[in-house]
Each structure stands twice: as structure tokens, then as C-alpha cells.
């Protein structure tokens, strides 16, 4: 006879899909079709399981490869744990995707690699807690709206590149922003404070992201 050995590619993508009709704990295995997502090769989908606004919370730090929202009903990702997006080059780059609905992230978010944010026309994705780029680039595509309301830290070399749609928000920004799309309306005072390696920009009302590749800011 012969002996055959089968191995599993440790870098292959795996899928985890939320399966509860309401919210619940991210860290509870029964809430997922697939394993509890906590790996840079796990692709997470929040689909049509919920029938009303659902809050998925984690008080533990978790890492995922991608997050996709496919439901006109709002998902809210909340909790004290940081959700880290980390690309796995053998799969694809890290990504956030909103195909349907208006969704919100209340948990802190960190990028461990360059990440794409595809927000389809008629949809929105809102960050209402800290967003730490960690020196990576967040590239926004799609005709929808990306809103960053919490502190945005770019780190050394980190950039938000808004290629299409609308990017807006309120709060404190440290680093570079690039915009090639819509300047969001707003008003109020702006304070620009030069620092050794970055710029601290605080707008008391609305963050304006201009179509310019330098640190140029304006109140509409």
C-alpha cells in the first residue's frame, strides 16, 4: 500500500459569518458560522442574519483580514477591544467593504498593513472611536461616505487616500490626508500645530479633506 500525507496551507483564507438575528459577543463561537475570527487570514462577513440593528461587541483585542457588511440594517461593532486589520499577502490585502447599509464601528481600530475601504454608493461606514493607521495607507474607494469621528493617528508615513465618494469627520488628526473626491461641508475654527514629524489638525466642527497632496486645509 501507500501512505499519503495531506497538509493544509496555513496562509489560506478562512471565512467567518455572523449568524445571530441580533447582536452579541464577537468572542462567542456559537455566534459565528466558522470559527471565532481572530487571525490575519480570516475574512469576516456581517450579512443578512440580523432583523434589527445589531451590536457585536468585543472586549478582547482581535485581528482579522477583512470585514464586509452586506445588510441594509445597521451593524455596530463595539467594545473596548481593538479590532486590527492585517493583510496576508498570500490572500489579499486587508480590506473593509460596505455593500449595503450604513454601518458603524465604535470599537478602536488599528491597521497592521495597508488597507482598502470600499464603500459603495448609497452606503456609509463610520468610525466613532480611535483609528490608528500605524504608518499604513487607508485607501477609500466607492461612491459612499467614509466618516472618521474619533481620533485619527496616521503614524510615520501613514496616509488616508480618498479616491472616490465622500470622506468626512470630526476630531483630531495627526499626519497626512489625501483627497481626490468631495470636500464635505462644514464650518468653524481650525487650529494647525506643527510638530517635528507631523501636523496636528483640529477642527471644531468638521474635517475638510481637500484634493491636494500636501498638508492643505480649509474651512468651507
Beta strands, then each sheet from edge to edge (+ up, - down):
strand 1: 14-18
strand 2: 24-25
strand 3: 32-33
strand 4: 42-46
strand 5: 54-57
strand 6: 62-64
strand 7: 66-70
strand 8: 75-78
strand 9: 83-85
strand 10: 94-100
strand 11: 102-105
strand 12: 109-111
strand 13: 115-119
strand 14: 124-127
strand 15: 131-132
strand 16: 137-141
strand 17: 145-148
strand 18: 152-153
strand 19: 159-162
strand 20: 166-169
strand 21: 171-174
strand 22: 176-179
strand 23: 182-183
strand 24: 190-194
strand 25: 199-203
sheet 1: 3+ 1- 4- 7- 10- 13- 16- 19- 22-
sheet 2: 2+ 5+ 8+ 11+ 14+ 17+ 20+ 23+
sheet 3: 6+ 9+ 12+ 15+ 18+ 21+ 25- 24+
end
